[in-house]
C-alpha cells in the first residue's frame, strides 16, 4: 500500500511539473488515466521515422519526426526527433487516446504537409529549418489555419512536449535532475537560463 501511495505521489508531482511546462489544460489532455505509466514504459527506437507506425504511415512518421525536430531542436541536448518523440506520439495515441484524438493528430500532420507544399512548393521534410519554423508559426498564428486547425496542432504539439519531458534525455538533461533530493531551499537565484526541475525517481 505504501508503494502504491508513493507511485501516486510521484505521478502527481510529475503532473504538477508538466503543468508548468505545457499549461494545466494541455497537461491533463495528454496525461490522463494510464498515460503517464504508458509514457514511461515506452522504449525509443532509432528507425521509427523510416517505418510505418501503429497509426501513421511511413511518410507521416517522417513528417512527424521533422515536426518534432523543429519544435524541440538540437541544442545542448538532443532534439525531440533524436529521442524518438514521433514514435512516442504514434504509440501514445494508439494506447491512450480516442479515435477522435487520433484523427486530430493525423489531420494536424496533414495540415503541416499541405501548408509546406502550398507555401514553398515542396514537402515539409525538404524545406529548410527557417521555412519549417515559418510553416508551424503560421499555423499557431492562424495565418494559414482555422481556429480548429490551430487547436488540433496544439494538441499534437502538447503530445510531443509530453514525450520529450518523459524521456530520459528530457528529464535528466533538459531539466534539472536530482536523483537524491537534499533539504528544502526556500529561496534560490533564478535567471532566464534556469532550468525547471525534472521528475525525480524515474531514471
VMD Tcl script that draws the C-alpha trace (Angstrom):
set ca {
  {0.00 0.00 0.00}
  {2.84 2.37 0.83}
  {4.38 1.59 -2.55}
  {1.12 2.46 -4.33}
  {0.89 5.73 -2.41}
  {4.48 6.58 -3.33}
  {3.83 5.91 -7.03}
  {0.70 8.06 -6.94}
  {2.60 10.83 -5.17}
  {5.33 10.79 -7.82}
  {2.77 10.89 -10.62}
  {1.00 13.86 -9.03}
  {4.34 15.62 -8.65}
  {5.19 14.90 -12.28}
  {1.82 16.20 -13.48}
  {2.32 19.38 -11.49}
  {5.71 19.94 -13.12}
  {4.32 19.09 -16.55}
  {1.57 21.67 -16.00}
  {4.23 24.36 -15.60}
  {5.69 23.33 -18.97}
  {2.52 22.76 -21.01}
  {-0.19 24.54 -19.07}
  {-2.77 22.73 -16.93}
  {-5.33 22.04 -19.66}
  {-2.75 20.64 -22.08}
  {-1.09 18.52 -19.41}
  {-4.40 16.94 -18.43}
  {-5.37 16.31 -22.04}
  {-2.26 14.26 -22.78}
  {-1.57 12.62 -19.40}
  {-4.87 11.32 -18.09}
  {-5.58 7.76 -16.97}
  {-2.74 5.37 -17.71}
  {-0.98 7.90 -19.92}
  {1.97 8.51 -17.61}
  {2.61 4.80 -17.00}
  {2.49 4.10 -20.74}
  {4.78 7.07 -21.43}
  {7.48 5.91 -19.04}
  {7.22 2.33 -20.35}
  {7.85 3.40 -23.97}
  {11.19 2.30 -25.43}
  {12.58 4.69 -28.09}
  {13.58 3.28 -31.49}
  {16.23 4.64 -33.83}
  {14.31 3.78 -37.02}
  {10.78 5.00 -36.23}
  {10.78 7.62 -38.99}
  {11.73 5.02 -41.60}
  {8.83 2.68 -40.92}
  {5.03 2.86 -40.66}
  {3.79 3.43 -37.13}
  {0.84 1.95 -35.30}
  {-1.28 4.88 -36.52}
  {0.74 6.93 -39.00}
  {2.02 5.89 -42.42}
  {5.78 5.91 -43.05}
  {5.54 9.27 -44.83}
  {3.54 10.72 -41.94}
  {6.10 9.36 -39.47}
  {8.88 11.18 -41.35}
  {6.92 14.44 -41.35}
  {6.11 13.99 -37.67}
  {9.80 13.42 -36.95}
  {10.66 16.68 -38.72}
  {7.92 18.49 -36.79}
  {9.43 17.16 -33.55}
  {12.90 18.36 -34.55}
  {11.52 21.81 -35.39}
  {9.57 22.24 -32.16}
  {12.39 20.96 -29.92}
  {15.62 21.19 -31.95}
  {19.09 20.05 -31.02}
  {20.80 22.48 -28.63}
  {22.99 21.37 -25.75}
  {20.60 18.41 -25.57}
  {19.22 16.06 -28.20}
  {16.23 17.10 -30.28}
  {12.75 15.65 -29.86}
  {13.34 13.66 -33.06}
  {16.63 12.30 -31.69}
  {14.80 10.80 -28.70}
  {12.02 9.37 -30.92}
  {9.17 11.64 -29.84}
  {7.48 10.86 -33.17}
  {7.45 7.15 -32.30}
  {6.27 8.03 -28.81}
  {3.36 10.12 -30.13}
  {2.30 7.35 -32.51}
  {2.41 4.78 -29.69}
  {0.76 7.03 -27.11}
  {-2.15 7.92 -29.39}
  {-2.98 4.26 -30.03}
  {-2.55 3.17 -26.41}
  {-4.15 6.04 -24.53}
  {-6.28 8.24 -26.76}
  {-9.61 8.10 -28.54}
  {-10.15 7.66 -32.27}
  {-11.20 11.30 -32.40}
  {-7.89 12.42 -30.84}
  {-6.01 10.13 -33.22}
  {-7.77 11.78 -36.17}
  {-6.95 15.22 -34.74}
  {-3.25 14.40 -34.88}
  {-3.43 12.82 -38.34}
  {-5.18 15.98 -39.57}
  {-2.55 18.18 -37.90}
  {0.30 16.34 -39.65}
  {-1.58 16.59 -42.95}
  {-2.09 20.33 -42.42}
  {1.64 20.87 -41.90}
  {2.38 18.90 -45.06}
  {-0.19 20.77 -47.13}
  {0.93 24.19 -45.88}
  {4.58 23.45 -46.67}
  {3.64 22.42 -50.19}
  {1.44 25.49 -50.65}
  {3.98 27.98 -49.29}
  {7.23 26.54 -50.65}
  {6.25 24.06 -53.35}
  {7.91 21.13 -51.59}
  {7.29 18.60 -48.85}
  {7.94 19.64 -45.24}
  {10.95 17.31 -44.98}
  {12.72 19.02 -47.90}
  {12.35 22.67 -46.91}
  {14.97 24.36 -44.74}
  {14.79 24.99 -41.00}
  {13.62 28.62 -41.23}
  {10.86 27.62 -43.64}
  {9.76 24.80 -41.35}
  {9.58 27.19 -38.41}
  {7.54 29.63 -40.52}
  {5.07 26.89 -41.50}
  {4.47 25.98 -37.84}
  {4.37 29.60 -36.67}
  {1.77 30.46 -39.33}
  {-0.45 27.65 -38.06}
  {-0.17 28.89 -34.47}
  {-0.79 32.47 -35.57}
  {-3.78 31.24 -37.63}
  {-2.29 32.85 -40.74}
  {-2.63 29.55 -42.58}
  {-5.05 27.71 -40.32}
  {-8.51 27.98 -38.81}
  {-9.08 28.13 -35.07}
  {-9.97 24.43 -35.07}
  {-6.82 23.53 -37.01}
  {-4.69 25.55 -34.61}
  {-6.24 23.66 -31.68}
  {-5.53 20.34 -33.44}
  {-1.91 21.32 -33.94}
  {-1.65 22.49 -30.32}
  {-2.79 19.06 -29.13}
  {-0.17 17.36 -31.29}
  {2.48 19.78 -30.01}
  {1.47 19.03 -26.41}
  {1.98 15.31 -27.03}
  {5.43 15.97 -28.50}
  {6.46 18.08 -25.50}
  {4.98 15.47 -23.14}
  {7.01 12.79 -24.90}
  {10.20 14.80 -24.64}
  {9.86 15.58 -20.95}
  {9.06 11.96 -20.11}
  {12.15 10.76 -22.00}
  {15.43 10.12 -20.22}
  {17.04 12.98 -22.13}
  {14.27 15.41 -21.24}
  {14.22 14.54 -17.57}
  {17.92 14.12 -16.84}
  {19.45 16.72 -19.20}
  {16.90 19.26 -20.46}
  {15.64 19.81 -16.92}
  {17.42 19.91 -13.59}
  {17.68 16.37 -12.28}
  {18.35 15.45 -8.68}
  {18.22 11.68 -8.12}
  {18.84 12.07 -4.39}
  {16.92 15.10 -3.12}
  {18.56 17.29 -0.49}
  {16.96 19.59 2.02}
  {14.38 22.23 1.25}
  {15.72 25.55 -0.09}
  {13.09 28.24 0.10}
  {14.89 30.86 -1.96}
  {17.32 30.26 -4.82}
  {18.57 32.64 -7.55}
  {16.72 32.33 -10.87}
  {17.80 33.61 -14.27}
  {16.41 33.32 -17.79}
  {18.62 30.24 -18.24}
  {17.46 28.43 -15.10}
  {16.01 25.00 -15.93}
  {12.78 23.68 -14.44}
  {13.14 20.66 -12.17}
  {12.62 17.28 -13.79}
  {10.57 14.44 -12.38}
  {12.51 12.53 -9.71}
  {12.82 8.78 -9.24}
  {12.00 7.71 -12.81}
  {15.60 7.48 -14.03}
}
mol new
graphics top color blue
foreach p $ca { graphics top sphere $p radius 0.5 }
foreach p [lrange $ca 0 end-1] q [lrange $ca 1 end] { graphics top cylinder $p $q radius 0.2 }
display resetview
